[in-house]
């Protein structure tokens, strides 16, 4: 199969920043690309050959968009799985597969998958709806505290809350959810695994993630993680086992907890390029976005090695600001050594909305983290 400057047509469901960065590589390789997104102002719109505006959860919209494509992939999990299944039956190569995505879309099914495949994860219980959870707490069948997670449609810290009592359940979605044991962890880690249809598989170095305490969003990603070689190997082995269990094609980001006892527990996975891999654009021989493209097109996988240590800082909308975005002091951070800003192209900001990221590369990870702190303190994403 010829992909470069050919008639091959690649489709992407979702046109956000992940799609935009994936399209850097379709343009580099001159691979024809089509994007479907519900917003007419999607960041990917400027970078693809064909842009279609439509509902990612609507069967007919997704099927019509992709029925004449050769390969279809995603940059967001919330898409119509039944349409993907129909496209697979028509002969379109869909990665991740519909059966994989059906499990990953639902956190209750995802957790059960780990249990069935003997993969380490925190203890949990599934509740059909919020009312049954409230009854379980009231009767003592569900102890507190625990982590509440919506089974569907959670992202970027949304759909997750620590519950101490029934009062904490107020104003939460009423649908299916899970109650997960609250883990006293040392660190949150992640490993991105790439696998192509031929079965070739590679993993990126383990990254360490630091989260915003209020928004529950990743603030910093550090690579390499500041952990021992033994822990690094343990985390990588778990991630490889997860990818093998799913028989996944493309990228799979595996988020994990490192417990106080130095055990590794799977938190959740994302079957696509991921926030924990943004630093690979500058810091690795092959970026996660090029690697995802290589994987879904069954091309040889690139080297995942670091060229240099890297830290990624998320740029999110400042609290109290809604409207047309302004990046205050961005010129100042560009004076710092090893700093590269990535602006996603979203014209409207709101509190904690991901608007861009900054990568800091340096031979010394501690120095990179120090500069990252200065970047975070300097730049402000505000409204006009």
C-alpha positions as CSV (number, residue, x, y, z in Angstrom):
1,X,0.0,0.0,0.0
2,X,1.3,3.4,-1.0
3,X,0.5,6.3,1.5
4,X,2.8,9.1,0.4
5,X,1.5,11.4,-2.3
6,X,-1.0,8.7,-3.2
7,X,-4.8,8.2,-3.4
8,X,-4.9,6.6,0.1
9,X,-7.4,8.5,2.3
10,X,-7.0,8.8,6.0
11,X,-9.8,10.0,8.2
12,X,-9.7,11.4,11.8
13,X,-12.7,11.6,14.1
14,X,-12.3,14.7,16.1
15,X,-10.6,18.0,15.1
16,X,-9.2,19.3,18.4
17,X,-5.6,20.0,19.3
18,X,-4.6,16.3,19.1
19,X,-5.9,16.1,15.6
20,X,-4.1,19.3,14.6
21,X,-0.8,18.0,15.9
22,X,-1.4,14.6,14.2
23,X,-2.0,16.5,10.9
24,X,1.5,18.1,11.2
25,X,2.7,14.7,10.1
26,X,0.1,14.0,7.4
27,X,1.3,17.3,5.8
28,X,4.9,16.3,6.3
29,X,4.4,13.0,4.5
30,X,1.7,14.3,2.1
31,X,-0.9,11.9,3.2
32,X,-4.5,12.9,2.3
33,X,-6.5,13.6,5.4
34,X,-10.2,14.2,6.2
35,X,-11.5,15.4,9.6
36,X,-14.9,15.2,11.2
37,X,-15.7,17.6,14.1
38,X,-18.8,19.2,15.5
39,X,-17.3,22.7,15.6
40,X,-16.7,24.9,12.6
41,X,-13.8,26.4,14.5
42,X,-12.0,23.2,15.2
43,X,-8.2,23.6,15.5
44,X,-7.7,20.9,12.8
45,X,-9.7,22.7,10.2
46,X,-6.7,24.6,8.9
47,X,-4.5,21.6,8.4
48,X,-6.5,18.9,6.7
49,X,-7.5,18.3,3.0
50,X,-11.2,17.8,3.8
51,X,-13.1,19.2,6.8
52,X,-16.6,18.0,7.6
53,X,-18.7,19.5,10.4
54,X,-20.9,17.0,12.2
55,X,-21.9,15.0,15.3
56,X,-19.3,12.4,16.3
57,X,-22.0,10.4,18.2
58,X,-24.4,10.3,15.3
59,X,-24.3,6.9,13.4
60,X,-25.2,8.3,9.9
61,X,-22.9,11.3,10.2
62,X,-19.9,9.1,11.1
63,X,-20.7,6.4,8.6
64,X,-21.2,8.8,5.7
65,X,-18.0,10.7,6.6
66,X,-15.9,7.5,6.6
67,X,-17.5,5.0,4.2
68,X,-15.2,6.0,1.3
69,X,-12.0,6.3,3.3
70,X,-9.2,3.7,3.5
71,X,-8.2,4.1,7.1
72,X,-10.0,5.8,10.0
73,X,-8.6,6.8,13.4
74,X,-9.6,9.0,16.3
75,X,-8.3,11.8,18.5
76,X,-11.2,11.5,21.0
77,X,-13.0,8.5,22.4
78,X,-16.5,9.8,22.4
79,X,-17.6,8.6,18.9
80,X,-20.3,6.3,17.6
81,X,-19.0,2.8,18.1
82,X,-21.8,1.1,16.1
83,X,-20.8,3.2,13.1
84,X,-17.2,2.1,13.5
85,X,-18.4,-1.5,13.5
86,X,-20.4,-1.0,10.3
87,X,-17.3,0.6,8.7
88,X,-15.1,-2.3,9.6
89,X,-17.6,-4.7,8.0
90,X,-17.5,-2.5,4.9
91,X,-13.7,-2.9,4.7
92,X,-12.5,0.4,6.2
93,X,-9.5,-0.1,8.4
94,X,-10.5,1.3,11.8
95,X,-8.0,1.9,14.6
96,X,-8.6,1.6,17.4
97,X,-11.1,-1.2,16.7
98,X,-14.7,-0.8,17.6
99,X,-14.6,-3.6,20.1
100,X,-11.6,-2.0,21.9
101,X,-13.2,1.5,21.9
102,X,-16.5,0.1,23.3
103,X,-14.7,-1.1,26.4
104,X,-12.5,1.9,26.9
105,X,-15.5,4.4,26.5
106,X,-17.1,2.9,29.6
107,X,-15.0,3.1,32.7
108,X,-17.0,0.3,34.4
109,X,-16.3,-2.0,31.5
110,X,-12.7,-0.9,31.3
111,X,-12.1,-1.7,35.0
112,X,-13.8,-5.1,34.6
113,X,-11.5,-5.8,31.6
114,X,-8.4,-5.3,33.8
115,X,-9.8,-7.8,36.4
116,X,-10.6,-10.4,33.7
117,X,-7.1,-10.1,32.2
118,X,-5.4,-10.1,35.6
119,X,-4.1,-6.6,35.2
120,X,-3.4,-4.6,38.4
121,X,-5.9,-1.9,39.2
122,X,-7.6,-0.3,42.3
123,X,-10.5,-2.1,43.9
124,X,-13.9,-0.8,42.7
125,X,-17.7,-1.3,42.6
126,X,-20.0,-0.5,39.8
127,X,-23.4,1.2,40.5
128,X,-26.2,1.4,38.0
129,X,-27.0,4.9,38.9
130,X,-26.4,7.6,41.6
131,X,-29.4,6.6,43.6
132,X,-28.1,3.0,44.2
133,X,-24.8,4.4,45.2
134,X,-26.4,6.8,47.7
135,X,-28.3,3.8,49.2
136,X,-25.1,1.8,49.5
137,X,-23.4,4.6,51.4
138,X,-26.4,5.0,53.6
139,X,-26.6,1.3,54.5
140,X,-22.8,1.0,55.0
141,X,-22.3,-1.3,52.0
142,X,-20.1,1.4,50.4
143,X,-17.4,2.9,52.7
144,X,-16.0,6.4,52.4
145,X,-13.9,8.1,51.3
146,X,-13.7,6.8,47.7
147,X,-13.2,8.2,44.1
148,X,-16.5,8.6,42.2
149,X,-16.1,8.2,38.4
150,X,-18.8,8.6,35.8
151,X,-18.8,5.5,33.6
152,X,-19.2,7.6,30.4
153,X,-18.0,10.9,28.9
154,X,-15.5,11.9,31.5
155,X,-12.4,13.8,30.4
156,X,-9.7,16.2,31.7
157,X,-10.7,15.8,35.3
158,X,-14.4,16.0,34.6
159,X,-16.4,13.0,35.7
160,X,-14.1,12.4,38.7
161,X,-14.6,13.4,42.3
162,X,-13.5,12.3,45.8
163,X,-16.5,11.5,47.9
164,X,-16.5,11.8,51.7
165,X,-20.3,11.5,52.4
166,X,-23.7,11.7,50.7
167,X,-23.6,15.5,50.5
168,X,-20.6,15.2,48.1
169,X,-22.8,13.4,45.6
170,X,-25.1,16.4,45.0
171,X,-25.2,17.8,41.5
172,X,-23.3,14.8,40.0
173,X,-24.6,13.1,36.9
174,X,-27.3,10.5,37.8
175,X,-26.2,7.7,35.4
176,X,-23.9,4.6,35.8
177,X,-20.8,5.2,37.9
178,X,-18.0,3.4,39.7
179,X,-16.8,3.8,43.3
180,X,-13.0,3.3,43.3
181,X,-10.7,2.8,46.3
182,X,-8.8,6.0,47.2
183,X,-5.2,5.1,46.6
184,X,-2.5,6.8,48.7
185,X,0.0,7.0,45.8
186,X,3.5,8.4,45.6
187,X,3.3,9.4,41.9
188,X,1.1,9.3,38.9
189,X,3.0,7.8,35.9
190,X,2.2,7.1,32.3
191,X,3.6,5.0,29.5
192,X,2.6,5.3,25.9
193,X,2.7,2.1,23.8
194,X,2.6,2.0,20.0
195,X,1.6,-1.1,18.1
196,X,0.9,-1.7,14.4
197,X,-1.3,-4.4,12.7
198,X,1.8,-6.5,12.1
199,X,2.3,-6.8,15.8
200,X,5.4,-4.6,16.1
201,X,5.3,-2.9,19.5
202,X,7.4,-0.1,21.2
203,X,7.0,1.8,24.4
204,X,8.1,5.3,25.2
205,X,10.0,6.1,28.4
206,X,7.9,6.4,31.6
207,X,6.7,9.9,32.3
208,X,5.8,11.5,35.7
209,X,2.7,13.6,35.9
210,X,1.9,16.4,38.3
211,X,-1.7,17.4,38.6
212,X,-3.5,20.7,39.4
213,X,-5.1,20.1,42.8
214,X,-8.4,21.8,42.0
215,X,-9.0,21.0,38.3
216,X,-7.6,17.5,38.5
217,X,-5.8,18.2,35.2
218,X,-2.2,17.4,34.3
219,X,-0.1,20.6,34.9
220,X,3.4,19.1,34.2
221,X,4.7,16.0,32.4
222,X,8.3,15.1,33.2
223,X,10.3,12.7,31.1
224,X,12.2,10.7,32.1
225,X,10.2,10.1,35.3
226,X,12.3,10.6,38.5
227,X,11.9,6.9,39.5
228,X,14.2,3.9,39.8
229,X,15.0,1.6,36.9
230,X,13.2,-1.2,38.7
231,X,10.0,0.9,38.9
232,X,10.4,2.1,35.4
233,X,10.6,-1.5,34.1
234,X,7.6,-2.5,36.2
235,X,5.4,0.3,34.8
236,X,6.6,-0.4,31.2
237,X,5.8,-4.1,31.6
238,X,2.3,-3.4,32.8
239,X,1.7,-1.0,29.9
240,X,2.8,-3.6,27.4
241,X,0.6,-6.2,28.9
242,X,-2.4,-3.8,28.6
243,X,-1.7,-3.1,25.0
244,X,-1.4,-6.8,24.3
245,X,-4.6,-7.6,26.1
246,X,-6.6,-5.1,24.0
247,X,-4.7,-6.2,20.8
248,X,-4.6,-2.5,20.3
249,X,-3.4,-0.8,17.1
250,X,-2.2,2.8,17.3
251,X,-1.1,4.5,20.4
252,X,-2.3,3.5,23.9
253,X,-1.5,5.8,26.8
254,X,-1.6,3.9,30.1
255,X,-2.0,6.1,33.2
256,X,-0.9,4.4,36.4
257,X,-0.5,5.0,40.2
258,X,2.8,4.2,41.9
259,X,1.6,3.3,45.4
260,X,3.5,3.8,48.7
261,X,4.4,0.1,48.6
262,X,5.8,0.7,45.1
263,X,3.2,-1.3,43.3
264,X,1.8,-0.3,40.0
265,X,-1.9,0.1,39.5
266,X,-3.6,1.0,36.2
267,X,-5.8,4.1,36.5
268,X,-7.2,4.3,32.9
269,X,-6.1,4.3,29.3
270,X,-6.5,6.4,26.2
271,X,-6.4,4.8,22.7
272,X,-4.9,7.8,20.9
273,X,-2.2,10.5,21.2
274,X,-2.3,11.8,24.8
275,X,-1.5,14.8,26.9
276,X,1.3,12.7,28.6
277,X,3.2,12.5,25.3
278,X,3.2,16.1,24.1
279,X,6.9,16.6,25.0
280,X,7.9,13.9,22.5
281,X,7.6,16.5,19.7
282,X,10.8,18.2,20.9
283,X,12.3,15.6,23.2
284,X,12.1,12.3,21.3
285,X,13.4,10.9,18.0
286,X,9.8,10.1,17.0
287,X,6.9,12.2,18.3
288,X,3.8,10.4,19.6
289,X,1.8,11.9,16.7
290,X,4.1,10.6,14.0
291,X,4.2,7.3,15.8
292,X,0.4,7.0,15.9
293,X,0.4,7.6,12.1
294,X,3.1,5.0,11.5
295,X,1.1,2.5,13.7
296,X,-2.3,2.9,12.1
297,X,-0.8,2.7,8.6
298,X,1.2,-0.4,9.4
299,X,4.5,1.4,8.8
300,X,7.8,0.6,10.7
301,X,7.6,2.1,14.1
302,X,10.1,4.9,14.9
303,X,12.6,5.1,17.8
304,X,10.9,6.1,21.1
305,X,14.2,7.1,22.8
306,X,14.6,10.5,24.3
307,X,17.0,12.9,22.6
308,X,17.0,15.1,25.7
309,X,15.0,15.4,28.9
310,X,11.7,17.2,28.5
311,X,9.0,18.8,30.6
312,X,5.6,19.8,29.3
313,X,3.5,22.5,30.8
314,X,-0.2,22.7,30.0
315,X,-1.6,26.2,29.2
316,X,-5.1,26.4,30.5
317,X,-7.6,29.2,30.7
318,X,-7.3,31.3,33.9
319,X,-10.0,31.3,36.5
320,X,-12.5,34.1,36.1
321,X,-11.8,34.6,32.3
322,X,-14.3,33.8,29.6
323,X,-14.2,35.1,26.0
324,X,-11.6,36.0,23.3
325,X,-8.3,34.6,24.4
326,X,-5.1,36.6,25.1
327,X,-1.8,34.9,25.9
328,X,-0.2,37.4,28.4
329,X,3.6,37.4,28.6
330,X,4.1,34.7,25.9
331,X,7.0,36.7,24.5
332,X,8.8,36.6,27.9
333,X,8.8,32.8,28.1
334,X,10.2,32.5,24.6
335,X,13.4,34.1,26.0
336,X,14.0,31.1,28.2
337,X,16.4,28.5,26.8
338,X,14.9,25.3,25.4
339,X,11.3,26.6,25.4
340,X,8.8,25.9,22.6
341,X,5.2,27.0,22.9
342,X,2.3,25.2,21.1
343,X,-0.9,27.3,20.7
344,X,-3.9,25.2,19.8
345,X,-5.9,27.8,17.9
346,X,-9.0,27.9,20.2
347,X,-10.3,31.5,19.9
348,X,-12.4,31.4,23.1
349,X,-11.0,30.7,26.6
350,X,-12.7,29.6,29.8
351,X,-11.4,28.4,33.2
352,X,-9.2,25.4,32.9
353,X,-9.8,24.9,29.1
354,X,-6.7,23.5,27.5
355,X,-5.5,26.3,25.2
356,X,-1.9,25.1,24.5
357,X,1.2,23.7,26.0
358,X,4.9,24.6,26.4
359,X,7.8,22.1,26.1
360,X,11.0,22.7,27.9
361,X,14.0,20.6,26.9
362,X,17.3,20.5,28.9
363,X,20.0,17.8,29.5
364,X,19.1,18.0,33.2
365,X,15.5,17.1,34.1
366,X,15.6,19.1,37.3
367,X,16.7,22.2,35.4
368,X,13.9,21.6,32.9
369,X,11.4,21.4,35.7
370,X,12.8,24.6,37.2
371,X,12.3,26.5,33.9
372,X,8.9,24.9,33.6
373,X,7.9,26.5,36.9
374,X,9.0,29.9,35.6
375,X,7.0,29.4,32.5
376,X,3.9,28.5,34.5
377,X,4.3,31.6,36.7
378,X,4.9,33.9,33.8
379,X,2.3,33.2,31.1
380,X,-1.4,33.8,31.7
381,X,-4.2,32.7,29.5
382,X,-6.8,35.4,29.9
383,X,-9.6,37.0,28.0
384,X,-9.8,40.4,26.4
